[in-house]
Amino acid sequence: MSRPRVAIIVTGSELVRGERPDANGPFLARESVAHGLHPARIVIVGDAAEDLRRALGGALDADLVLTSGGLGPTHDDRTVEVVAEVTGRELRVDAGLVAEIEDVSRRIAERLRRPYADFEAGVRKQATVPDGALVVGLAGTAPGLALEHESAVVVVLPGPPGELRRLWEAARQVAPVRRVLERARPPGRHELRVFGASESAVARALAEAGGDGDGVEATICARDYEIHVDLLFDDAAAPRADALADELAERLAPYVFAREARSVEEVVLALCRARGLTLATAESCTGGLVAARLTEVPGASDVLLGGVVAYADSLKAVELGVPQELLARHGAVSAEVAAAMARGACRRLGADVAVAVTGIAGPGGGTDEKPVGLVHLHVSAPDGERSSRLELHGDRGAVRRRAAVTALHLVRRLLEQPVDVTLPAHGRRTPA
């Protein structure tokens, strides 16, 4: 597949130091793929001019160079001046941009009850742009820019993710960027979402199904026990990609939970919706992560009633009705307590289905009998129940994330079972 190449440069010393994760590079890469471009690399650099100069100089062999960050009014916001330097352009003050940024800055000064003079130098700095650059728009006081340089188009975007996404929409409409996009052709795509199979098993199934190549590009990505398989292909390879996706799905049939970019929480909500069931959560070690994933899906409120985060044993007893005797005999991290939590959430919240999570996320708190990473899950539903005992590896965050995703898959698997229509309305099947 021959597609226009994109180089993405993300600036910010706080990113290089690991103080916060980069959200802009992955977003711009996904957008590039969606528009038929090939993201060749993502480079994260600090605010030092030399580092940025080296990154930009090495990126100009791409068709499109997307930068994020370094557009503010302070001395360490250097992206615009370095772009001018590496492209051999003079810097100039854009009078129209001065007026726009001044108007915004005066409103900010008034709101903060500060003199406009405090902002004046920053206004002039942000209105100084490379000769020939097109102003894409403003995000606060930061201007987005587009600049043609030889065979490349450089797009300068702000660092805050919300502002970058808004100006990226505007940048796609300016003529130089539009010309690059007109040369692109979004690839065809097949997506399989797998749970319960190892990454090596998925790779082996892909190889046995014929593998990629000949116009089909396959990626396999493990994400907290899920495996995401993406097949990208050009028009000529569509028949082969279709056949490869079908055979791969057949080989992995017991593990495939979606043949599109659909999350497990979307699948769970759809299953509940199709059967007219309501859902609740009862969480201890995950602290609400299961409910948070569900509420990220628009429209979840027609299924999800709510959840209880019962971290302390006293709350498990008071809020979920877990018997004190059960807690004393088996401990909070046990199959018996997980089952009682799920049933209690159904009663307390009036839900048809409830999923419970209790475990030891670490780094402390484990014993020989109950080590760090031990998690018990339980799902209670009108036509059955299902439980699972996990021994998860990783740090505290990994244990909590993996417990949450596995809990949702436990709900999915129970709801995907054929409904026993002979079950009495008030009855529950004993789990197999």
RODO-2510 file (C-alpha; in nm, 4 decimals, decimal comma):
residues 432
     n   res          X          Y          Z
     1     m     0,0000     0,0000     0,0000
     2     s     0,1503     0,3319    -0,1090
     3     r     0,0031     0,6169     0,0896
     4     p     0,1286     0,9693     0,1711
     5     r     0,3589     0,9481     0,4725
     6     v     0,3048     1,1394     0,7956
     7     a     0,5608     1,2303     1,0620
     8     i     0,4183     1,3310     1,3992
     9     i     0,6252     1,5385     1,6419
    10     v     0,4916     1,5882     1,9933
    11     t     0,6670     1,8439     2,2139
    12     g     0,6702     1,8845     2,5883
    13     s     0,9368     1,8216     2,8479
    14     e     0,6706     1,6890     3,0849
    15     l     0,6012     1,4106     2,8332
    16     v     0,9673     1,3185     2,8008
    17     r     0,9999     1,3102     3,1799
    18     g     0,7028     1,0752     3,2027
    19     e     0,4958     1,3147     3,4118
    20     r     0,1924     1,2664     3,1876
    21     p     0,1119     1,0411     2,8914
    22     d     0,0960     1,1627     2,5334
    23     a    -0,2605     1,1757     2,4013
    24     n    -0,1892     1,3722     2,0829
    25     g     0,0466     1,1375     1,9000
    26     p    -0,1912     0,8385     1,9082
    27     f    -0,4859     1,0611     1,8107
    28     l    -0,3046     1,2076     1,5101
    29     a    -0,1850     0,8610     1,4063
    30     r    -0,5403     0,7227     1,4170
    31     e    -0,6656     1,0219     1,2203
    32     s    -0,3898     0,9725     0,9638
    33     v    -0,4862     0,6085     0,9069
    34     a    -0,8565     0,6971     0,8870
    35     h    -0,7821     0,9471     0,6091
    36     g    -0,5672     0,7083     0,4077
    37     l    -0,2276     0,8370     0,5216
    38     h     0,0627     0,6286     0,6503
    39     p     0,1907     0,7379     0,9944
    40     a     0,5620     0,6645     0,9552
    41     r     0,6706     0,7715     1,3035
    42     i     0,5802     0,9511     1,6228
    43     v     0,8606     1,1422     1,7939
    44     i     0,8292     1,2928     2,1418
    45     v     1,0795     1,5654     2,2249
    46     g     1,1332     1,8082     2,5098
    47     d     1,1139     2,1853     2,4856
    48     a     1,4847     2,2359     2,4076
    49     a     1,5266     2,4077     2,0708
    50     e     1,8045     2,1721     1,9590
    51     d     1,5932     1,8616     2,0204
    52     l     1,3002     2,0096     1,8311
    53     r     1,5282     2,1289     1,5508
    54     r     1,6702     1,7792     1,5070
    55     a     1,3248     1,6174     1,5091
    56     l     1,1770     1,8614     1,2580
    57     g     1,4793     1,8455     1,0296
    58     g     1,4502     1,4679     1,0143
    59     a     1,0758     1,4784     0,9473
    60     l     1,0684     1,6910     0,6330
    61     d     1,1036     1,3876     0,4059
    62     a     0,7397     1,3052     0,4916
    63     d     0,4463     1,4353     0,2909
    64     l     0,2774     1,5758     0,6002
    65     v     0,4447     1,6824     0,9262
    66     l     0,2123     1,7291     1,2236
    67     t     0,3442     1,8976     1,5381
    68     s     0,1734     1,9468     1,8708
    69     g     0,2668     2,1822     2,1517
    70     g     0,5043     2,4720     2,1977
    71     l     0,2677     2,7478     2,0813
    72     g     0,2222     2,9344     2,4086
    73     p     0,3375     3,2849     2,5043
    74     t     0,6355     3,1829     2,7220
    75     h     1,0072     3,1523     2,6448
    76     d     1,0021     2,7697     2,6256
    77     d     0,7294     2,7637     2,3576
    78     r     0,9615     2,7376     2,0571
    79     t     0,7826     2,5373     1,7894
    80     v     0,7009     2,8268     1,5554
    81     e     1,0500     2,9758     1,5596
    82     v     1,2125     2,6356     1,5027
    83     v     0,9739     2,5568     1,2147
    84     a     1,0750     2,8900     1,0575
    85     e     1,4421     2,8079     1,1082
    86     v     1,4379     2,4562     0,9582
    87     t     1,2276     2,5673     0,6592
    88     g     1,4408     2,8787     0,5971
    89     r     1,1564     3,1267     0,6497
    90     e     1,1674     3,4718     0,8061
    91     l     0,9409     3,5396     1,1011
    92     r     0,6876     3,8205     1,0713
    93     v     0,4201     3,9715     1,2887
    94     d     0,0723     3,9070     1,1455
    95     a    -0,1338     4,2191     1,2172
    96     g    -0,4651     4,0393     1,1813
    97     l    -0,3500     3,7707     1,4216
    98     v    -0,2369     4,0373     1,6692
    99     a    -0,5893     4,1789     1,6721
   100     e    -0,7508     3,8369     1,7226
   101     i    -0,5167     3,7292     2,0014
   102     e    -0,5344     4,0707     2,1682
   103     d    -0,9135     4,0494     2,1789
   104     v    -0,8989     3,7093     2,3499
   105     s    -0,6224     3,8229     2,5856
   106     r    -0,8082     4,1355     2,6918
   107     r    -1,1093     3,9241     2,7882
   108     i    -0,8841     3,6909     2,9872
   109     a    -0,7153     3,9883     3,1582
   110     e    -1,0525     4,1331     3,2515
   111     r    -1,1742     3,8009     3,3892
   112     l    -0,8564     3,7565     3,5946
   113     r    -0,8549     4,1249     3,6974
   114     r    -0,5043     4,1733     3,5668
   115     p    -0,3674     4,4553     3,3495
   116     y    -0,3523     4,3833     2,9777
   117     a     0,0127     4,4895     2,9846
   118     d     0,0886     4,1527     3,1491
   119     f    -0,0237     3,9824     2,8275
   120     e     0,1088     4,2211     2,5628
   121     a     0,4480     4,0578     2,4997
   122     g     0,2870     3,7155     2,4761
   123     v     0,0335     3,8427     2,2242
   124     r     0,3067     3,9682     1,9946
   125     k     0,5043     3,6437     2,0326
   126     q     0,2052     3,4254     1,9424
   127     a     0,1189     3,6494     1,6458
   128     t     0,4697     3,6062     1,5020
   129     v     0,4587     3,3414     1,2282
   130     p     0,6844     3,2101     0,9501
   131     d     0,6540     3,3939     0,6212
   132     g     0,4005     3,2179     0,3990
   133     a     0,2296     3,0303     0,6803
   134     l    -0,1484     3,0038     0,6717
   135     v    -0,3366     3,0604     0,9970
   136     v    -0,5652     2,7625     1,0576
   137     g    -0,7472     2,9134     1,3553
   138     l    -0,7097     3,0005     1,7209
   139     a    -0,7290     2,7732     2,0244
   140     g    -0,7426     3,0179     2,3124
   141     t    -0,4523     3,2451     2,2210
   142     a    -0,2534     2,9787     2,0328
   143     p    -0,2718     2,9861     1,6511
   144     g    -0,2625     2,6711     1,4417
   145     l    -0,0553     2,7081     1,1250
   146     a     0,0021     2,5302     0,7941
   147     l     0,3167     2,5809     0,5887
   148     e     0,4359     2,4292     0,2601
   149     h     0,8043     2,3443     0,2371
   150     e     0,9322     2,1753    -0,0761
   151     s     0,7403     1,8430    -0,0945
   152     a     0,6183     1,8566     0,2663
   153     v     0,3328     2,0337     0,4397
   154     v     0,3959     2,1252     0,8027
   155     v     0,0962     2,1693     1,0321
   156     v     0,1548     2,3310     1,3710
   157     l    -0,1084     2,2477     1,6325
   158     p    -0,1465     2,3318     2,0037
   159     g    -0,0649     2,0918     2,2871
   160     p    -0,3875     2,0658     2,4918
   161     p    -0,5694     1,7648     2,3392
   162     g    -0,9104     1,9333     2,3129
   163     e    -0,7627     2,2352     2,1363
   164     l    -0,5523     2,0185     1,9054
   165     r    -0,8532     1,8128     1,7990
   166     r    -1,0557     2,1227     1,7220
   167     l    -0,7812     2,2835     1,5129
   168     w    -0,7029     1,9543     1,3369
   169     e    -1,0574     1,9651     1,1984
   170     a    -0,9880     2,3154     1,0689
   171     a    -0,6413     2,2245     0,9375
   172     r    -0,7862     1,9527     0,7144
   173     q    -0,9793     2,2201     0,5251
   174     v    -0,6854     2,4429     0,4281
   175     a    -0,5618     2,4002     0,0721
   176     p    -0,2117     2,2533     0,1307
   177     v    -0,3406     1,9845     0,3674
   178     r    -0,6405     1,9145     0,1481
   179     r    -0,4094     1,8471    -0,1465
   180     v    -0,2209     1,5842     0,0558
   181     l    -0,5481     1,4222     0,1625
   182     e    -0,6722     1,4162    -0,1976
   183     r    -0,3758     1,1922    -0,2846
   184     a    -0,4684     0,9537    -0,0060
   185     r    -0,7177     0,6728    -0,0151
   186     p    -0,8507     0,5360     0,3137
   187     p    -0,7683     0,1649     0,3292
   188     g    -1,0269    -0,1047     0,3702
   189     r    -1,0321    -0,2506     0,7181
   190     h    -1,1365    -0,5674     0,8980
   191     e    -1,1206    -0,5766     1,2773
   192     l    -1,1434    -0,8739     1,5092
   193     r    -1,1591    -0,8457     1,8866
   194     v    -1,0482    -1,1572     2,0757
   195     f    -1,0566    -1,2540     2,4438
   196     g    -0,9262    -1,5708     2,6055
   197     a    -0,6623    -1,6631     2,3471
   198     s    -0,2919    -1,5844     2,3799
   199     e    -0,1155    -1,3443     2,1463
   200     s     0,0978    -1,6302     2,0116
   201     a    -0,2144    -1,8394     1,9428
   202     v    -0,3647    -1,5522     1,7457
   203     a    -0,0409    -1,5047     1,5516
   204     r    -0,0322    -1,8766     1,4710
   205     a    -0,3960    -1,8680     1,3530
   206     l    -0,3159    -1,5703     1,1296
   207     a    -0,0187    -1,7525     0,9766
   208     e    -0,2223    -2,0692     0,9213
   209     a    -0,4975    -1,8641     0,7569
   210     g    -0,2493    -1,7334     0,5019
   211     g    -0,0834    -1,4402     0,6785
   212     d    -0,0564    -1,0837     0,5586
   213     g     0,1198    -0,9447     0,2520
   214     d    -0,0036    -0,9161    -0,1063
   215     g    -0,1825    -0,5891    -0,0266
   216     v    -0,2979    -0,6845     0,3235
   217     e    -0,1275    -0,5432     0,6317
   218     a    -0,2053    -0,7188     0,9621
   219     t    -0,1385    -0,5921     1,3132
   220     i    -0,1872    -0,7868     1,6362
   221     c    -0,2025    -0,5886     1,9594
   222     a    -0,2499    -0,7257     2,3134
   223     r    -0,4449    -0,4981     2,5471
   224     d    -0,5138    -0,6216     2,9009
   225     y    -0,5988    -0,9789     2,7973
   226     e    -0,7804    -0,8756     2,4821
   227     i    -0,6143    -0,9241     2,1433
   228     h    -0,7024    -0,6730     1,8721
   229     v    -0,6394    -0,7844     1,5137
   230     d    -0,6606    -0,5231     1,2376
   231     l    -0,6345    -0,6019     0,8676
   232     l    -0,5736    -0,3010     0,6417
   233     f    -0,5934    -0,3493     0,2675
   234     d    -0,6156    -0,1649    -0,0615
   235     d    -0,8958    -0,2112    -0,3127
   236     a    -0,7169    -0,4724    -0,5207
   237     a    -0,6583    -0,6911    -0,2154
   238     a    -1,0169    -0,6740    -0,0855
   239     p    -1,1117    -1,0331    -0,1856
   240     r    -0,8033    -1,1751    -0,0157
   241     a    -0,8611    -0,9607     0,2953
   242     d    -1,2240    -1,0742     0,3154
   243     a    -1,1242    -1,4394     0,2932
   244     l    -0,8431    -1,3952     0,5460
   245     a    -1,0743    -1,2243     0,7966
   246     d    -1,3366    -1,4971     0,7591
   247     e    -1,0886    -1,7806     0,8030
   248     l    -0,9206    -1,6120     1,0989
   249     a    -1,2573    -1,5580     1,2654
   250     e    -1,3440    -1,9242     1,2078
   251     r    -1,0156    -2,0472     1,3563
   252     l    -1,0605    -1,8236     1,6606
   253     a    -1,4379    -1,8622     1,6843
   254     p    -1,4559    -1,9495     2,0586
   255     y    -1,2627    -1,6329     2,1424
   256     v    -1,3921    -1,3679     1,8992
   257     f    -1,6312    -1,1289     2,0712
   258     a    -1,6570    -0,8679     1,7948
   259     r    -1,5767    -0,8366     1,4254
   260     e    -1,5537    -0,4601     1,4378
   261     a    -1,3940    -0,1938     1,6584
   262     r    -1,6405    -0,2604     1,9364
   263     s    -1,5455    -0,2663     2,3037
   264     v    -1,6594    -0,5346     2,5439
   265     e    -1,8615    -0,2771     2,7367
   266     e    -2,0524    -0,1924     2,4183
   267     v    -2,1197    -0,5628     2,3632
   268     v    -2,2395    -0,6109     2,7219
   269     l    -2,4742    -0,3134     2,7049
   270     a    -2,6132    -0,4315     2,3708
   271     l    -2,6757    -0,7816     2,5093
   272     c    -2,8603    -0,6377     2,8087
   273     r    -3,0577    -0,4022     2,5872
   274     a    -3,1608    -0,6810     2,3504
   275     r    -3,3023    -0,8830     2,6413
   276     g    -3,4502    -0,5911     2,8317
   277     l    -3,2138    -0,6381     3,1273
   278     t    -3,0752    -0,3767     3,3637
   279     l    -2,7210    -0,3903     3,4975
   280     a    -2,5343    -0,2919     3,8152
   281     t    -2,1807    -0,3261     3,9505
   282     a    -2,0375    -0,4076     4,2929
   283     e    -1,6666    -0,3327     4,3138
   284     s    -1,3938    -0,3450     4,5722
   285     c    -1,0356    -0,3545     4,4387
   286     t    -1,1304    -0,2020     4,1011
   287     g    -1,2778     0,1028     4,2732
   288     g    -1,5394     0,1725     4,0078
   289     l    -1,3368     0,0906     3,6942
   290     v    -1,6025    -0,1497     3,5640
   291     a    -1,8754     0,1117     3,6025
   292     a    -1,6477     0,3768     3,4522
   293     r    -1,5925     0,1684     3,1386
   294     l    -1,9645     0,1144     3,1004
   295     t    -2,0492     0,4822     3,1468
   296     e    -1,8002     0,5797     2,8747
   297     v    -2,0454     0,4337     2,6227
   298     p    -2,3073     0,6879     2,5085
   299     g    -2,6581     0,5710     2,5958
   300     a    -2,5434     0,3421     2,8775
   301     s    -2,8070     0,4915     3,1082
   302     d    -3,0857     0,2856     2,9507
   303     v    -2,9151    -0,0297     3,0860
   304     l    -2,6800     0,0638     3,3684
   305     l    -2,8554     0,1550     3,6915
   306     g    -2,5412     0,2285     3,8918
   307     g    -2,2828     0,0684     4,1105
   308     v    -2,1532     0,0338     4,4628
   309     v    -1,7860     0,0745     4,5463
   310     a    -1,7629    -0,1188     4,8726
   311     y    -1,3955    -0,1061     4,9615
   312     a    -1,4310    -0,1588     5,3351
   313     d    -1,5837    -0,4775     5,4749
   314     s    -1,8335    -0,2677     5,6695
   315     l    -1,9701    -0,1247     5,3440
   316     k    -1,9892    -0,4685     5,1875
   317     a    -2,2122    -0,5646     5,4796
   318     v    -2,4197    -0,2453     5,5035
   319     e    -2,4547    -0,1483     5,1349
   320     l    -2,4573    -0,4925     4,9708
   321     g    -2,5905    -0,7109     5,2505
   322     v    -2,2869    -0,9403     5,2641
   323     p    -2,3257    -1,1400     5,5890
   324     q    -2,0633    -1,0621     5,8528
   325     e    -2,0334    -1,4329     5,9184
   326     l    -1,9381    -1,4884     5,5519
   327     l    -1,6729    -1,2166     5,5679
   328     a    -1,5304    -1,3610     5,8896
   329     r    -1,5198    -1,7188     5,7608
   330     h    -1,3934    -1,6674     5,4061
   331     g    -1,2484    -1,3160     5,4024
   332     a    -1,3381    -1,0270     5,1730
   333     v    -1,1355    -1,1744     4,8847
   334     s    -1,3221    -1,4976     4,8259
   335     a    -1,5618    -1,6590     4,5833
   336     e    -1,8329    -1,6610     4,8507
   337     v    -1,8096    -1,2866     4,9158
   338     a    -1,7964    -1,2046     4,5425
   339     a    -2,1183    -1,4014     4,4928
   340     a    -2,2831    -1,2262     4,7887
   341     m    -2,1759    -0,8856     4,6530
   342     a    -2,3296    -0,9549     4,3111
   343     r    -2,6557    -1,0832     4,4571
   344     g    -2,6640    -0,7922     4,6993
   345     a    -2,6210    -0,5418     4,4152
   346     c    -2,9169    -0,6978     4,2348
   347     r    -3,1318    -0,6627     4,5471
   348     r    -3,0094    -0,3216     4,6583
   349     l    -3,0128    -0,1534     4,3176
   350     g    -3,3037    -0,3457     4,1681
   351     a    -3,0940    -0,4711     3,8765
   352     d    -3,1494    -0,7842     3,6703
   353     v    -2,7758    -0,8439     3,6253
   354     a    -2,4870    -0,7525     3,8551
   355     v    -2,1139    -0,8145     3,8389
   356     a    -1,8916    -0,8120     4,1471
   357     v    -1,5141    -0,7770     4,1802
   358     t    -1,3071    -0,8308     4,4950
   359     g    -0,9336    -0,8865     4,5087
   360     i    -0,5848    -0,7836     4,6180
   361     a    -0,4398    -0,5287     4,3774
   362     g    -0,1133    -0,4808     4,5682
   363     p     0,1607    -0,4000     4,6039
   364     g     0,0979    -0,5081     4,9647
   365     g    -0,1731    -0,7064     5,1362
   366     g    -0,0996    -1,0477     4,9925
   367     t    -0,0369    -1,3743     5,1793
   368     d     0,0756    -1,7217     5,0792
   369     e    -0,2879    -1,8289     5,0702
   370     k    -0,4129    -1,5143     4,8990
   371     p    -0,1303    -1,3562     4,6964
   372     v    -0,1245    -1,0135     4,5362
   373     g    -0,3158    -1,0371     4,2098
   374     l    -0,5798    -1,2768     4,3420
   375     v    -0,9221    -1,1577     4,2220
   376     h    -1,2645    -1,3171     4,2498
   377     l    -1,5419    -1,2237     4,0066
   378     h    -1,9082    -1,3145     4,0100
   379     v    -2,2012    -1,2384     3,7813
   380     s    -2,5613    -1,2855     3,8836
   381     a    -2,8357    -1,2832     3,6187
   382     p    -3,1982    -1,4019     3,5924
   383     d    -3,1081    -1,7210     3,4073
   384     g    -2,7846    -1,8166     3,5793
   385     e    -2,4667    -1,7176     3,7549
   386     r    -2,0993    -1,7411     3,6697
   387     s    -1,7853    -1,6950     3,8766
   388     s    -1,4126    -1,6776     3,8085
   389     r    -1,0951    -1,6902     4,0151
   390     l    -0,8007    -1,4982     3,8684
   391     e    -0,4333    -1,4730     3,9569
   392     l    -0,3278    -1,1586     3,7750
   393     h     0,0241    -1,0307     3,7172
   394     g     0,1531    -0,6768     3,6896
   395     d     0,1541    -0,3655     3,9026
   396     r    -0,1471    -0,2328     4,0914
   397     g    -0,2843    -0,0488     3,7877
   398     a    -0,2477    -0,3527     3,5617
   399     v    -0,4219    -0,5820     3,8118
   400     r    -0,7143    -0,3424     3,8449
   401     r    -0,7497    -0,2870     3,4686
   402     r    -0,7273    -0,6578     3,3901
   403     a    -0,9775    -0,7441     3,6609
   404     a    -1,2213    -0,4871     3,5201
   405     v    -1,1982    -0,6082     3,1598
   406     t    -1,2256    -0,9731     3,2658
   407     a    -1,5328    -0,8919     3,4747
   408     l    -1,7030    -0,7430     3,1694
   409     h    -1,6173    -1,0494     2,9614
   410     l    -1,7614    -1,2702     3,2343
   411     v    -2,0903    -1,0793     3,2007
   412     r    -2,0722    -1,1108     2,8225
   413     r    -2,0191    -1,4857     2,8294
   414     l    -2,3086    -1,5405     3,0674
   415     l    -2,5464    -1,3259     2,8625
   416     e    -2,4415    -1,4931     2,5368
   417     q    -2,5575    -1,8311     2,6688
   418     p    -2,8882    -1,9518     2,5230
   419     v    -3,1729    -1,8535     2,7528
   420     d    -3,3405    -2,1474     2,9300
   421     v    -3,7024    -2,0706     2,8484
   422     t    -3,8234    -2,3417     3,0874
   423     l    -3,6734    -2,1629     3,3877
   424     p    -3,9403    -2,0438     3,6336
   425     a    -3,9708    -1,6649     3,6491
   426     h    -3,8468    -1,6594     4,0095
   427     g    -3,5754    -1,9224     3,9721
   428     r    -3,2032    -1,9199     3,9101
   429     r    -2,9949    -2,1940     3,7582
   430     t    -2,7054    -2,3286     3,9563
   431     p    -2,3834    -2,2407     3,7735
   432     a    -2,2225    -2,5294     3,5923
***
